[in-house]
């Protein structure tokens, strides 16, 4: 079996959930070719477990006049009709329309390369540009394709989704919330089969931490991008509110993003500079060690600009796999993972007071926090296990 996979960027340190799937496919005997639409990101961390993907990553480049010329000669009507449909769908989103138009030659080149390689299926990771590339390729005589829908790729705009999802051989979402959104908000998808397969972690390879969360120091861990939808500023506000009552606390932030400098300045202005550490990007091996030593893991997610929001934060799945207490917000599909008071703690988005109260709850009763983390680990084993969910995906890609 040969599977062509399309992503927007490679490598991307925050997309461990995709790379875990692909490595598991390789281990199952599937040949994978990974196409990235943006140029190779040399400054990004490629986690050690994902190293096998580097030699399988392909960037055909944007300037592919031969691929475009071949399509114009062989199927001019299909090409012009598809581009026209795409531009009309994005008529209220000029930047998105321009980027999608620039993508056309590359999408055609990916299609031709995948067919020549012998792929029998194309999978688009995200319903945005990767799905556009897969859809264009299929329209021009390419391969059947499937789409994984996650979060902002659904919520930001539904333009062109009726075509991209409606013509896909299979559609997957990572949450029940996402499936309901697709069926309610994307025309023609109300009666369509939409498969919920959660993002996953390799639970069997993670030894759960059995120790009670430390309170001296009380180590608060955030892992993720530093961008508006992540709500890190609200975590800082919560730390100011709870400060002295948390005792000897420290907070580590692992990740990078456009808000990094702004958040550093804010932490300093709030007087948190001595206790908050910005660790930047880290290989997953170091992230794993941070999980093991954390007293609590926090994802203060909010609904960001243009409706950007989480699906289910992968970092919360990872935190529970390591059996660490987890605090996050009750938006999108998050309550499917974190059941308040059972597998973790949920707070309203953008509510520093509620977040401070949750932090103090973990700090003041670490035994109860560990009990929640154990129930969280059991929930992850049941619903978010990589081996099981990888097999479910492969059954969608290769149903015969």
Secondary structure, 3 states (H helix, E strand, C coil): CEEEEEECCCCCCCCHHHHHHHHHHHHCCCEEEEEECCCCCCCCCCCHHHHHHHHHEECCCCCCHHHHHHHHHHCHHHHHHHHHHHHHHCCCCHHHHHHHHHHHHHHHHHHHHHHHHCCCEEEEECCCHHHHHHHHHHHCCCCCEEEEECCHHHHCCCCCHHHHHHCCCEEEECCHHHHHHHHHHCCCCCCCCCEECCCCECHHHCCCCCCCCCCCCEEEEEECCCCHHHCHHHHHHHHHHHHHHHCCEEEEEECCCCCHHHHHHHHHHCCCCCCEEEEECCCHHHHHHHHHHCCEEEECCCCCHHHCCCCCCHHHHHHHHCCCCEEEECCCCHHHCCCECCCEEEECCCCHHHHHHHHHHHHHCHHHHHHHHHHHHHHHHHHCEHHHHHHHHHHHHCCC
